[in-house]
Amino acid sequence: MHWQTSRYQIDLSRPRVMGIVNVTPDSFSDGGCYASTRSALAHCEKLLVEGAHMLDIGGESSRPGTLPVSTEEELARVLPVLRDAVTLGIPISIDTHKPEVMRQALDIGADIVNDIWALRQPGAREAIAAHPRCGVCLMHMHGVPQTMQRSPMEGDAVPQIFAFLKEISDSLRDLGVDAARIAWDPGIGFGKTVEQNFALLARQRELLAGGYPLLAGWSRKSSLGNVTGLPVNDRQAPSVAAALLAVERGAHIVRVHDVKETLAALKVRHAMHSMDNQGRGSHP
């Protein structure tokens, strides 16, 4: 399987790690750490050295209760970072739901649009359709960031999320967007209960029936804090564990804060599977 993006056809025959770069003052985990262009670019370079296969750059926090920012403010945060990031030699994703931010980011060379609203804002689908090769990651979110955890979704989340993502994907296909450009993200933590989030992990393979690459974003999420009792900045170990479990259940991309540690865990997994395959080959 491959994911077609603006400049790259990403080979998904092995798991890929997407490094998170939040150019925000208020993100739930690292808000304010990389709010300046200089610090954000330094973080991009650090994640690249650690082995990130792609970077996801965002200028608006989606943590529960946060207030939205204007299009102008978001552009002022992300465009200076994107202009340099697109020269780093790896795919660059813009984390936004605003069509104008999508358009300007794609115009300067971004490869992927990662949208927590799954292109439900007016003009967003058209912005993607207008760029004939860019990749798009569609995420499921119940409600809106300001209130999503006050009234989480009800019932069995897995079939509801599958149906939602399929409907959006079908509408994109109707606009001429090739299926190879589309990836799915079930939206861990976005308006879901702890139990629903872990059901999505346990039954993640059910989402693969759609035929699209799957991105898993468990890094430092509150559900991990709920089951471990750890505060957000101490959730590295459970985040790596969740990423590894997601890959074991078919995730093609994991979106993480801790790139080096996640890649180390994936290397251990790869070594184990290599030996397991050798053993099977010697015993037909």
Secondary structure, DSSP 8 states (H G I E B T S, - for coil): -EEE-SS-EEE-SS-EEEEEEE--S--TTTTTTT-SHHHHHHHHHHHHHHT-SEEEEESS--STT-----HHHHHHHHHHHHHHHTTSSS-EEEE---HHHHHHHHHTT--EEEETTTT-STTHHHHHHTSTT-EEEEE--SS-TTTTTTS---S-HHHHHHHHHHHHHHHHHHTT--GGGEEEE--TTSS--HHHHHHHHHTGGGGGGG-S-BEE--TT-HHHHHHH---GGG-HHHHHHHHHHHHHTT-SEEEES-HHHHHHHHHHHHHHHHHHHHHHHT--
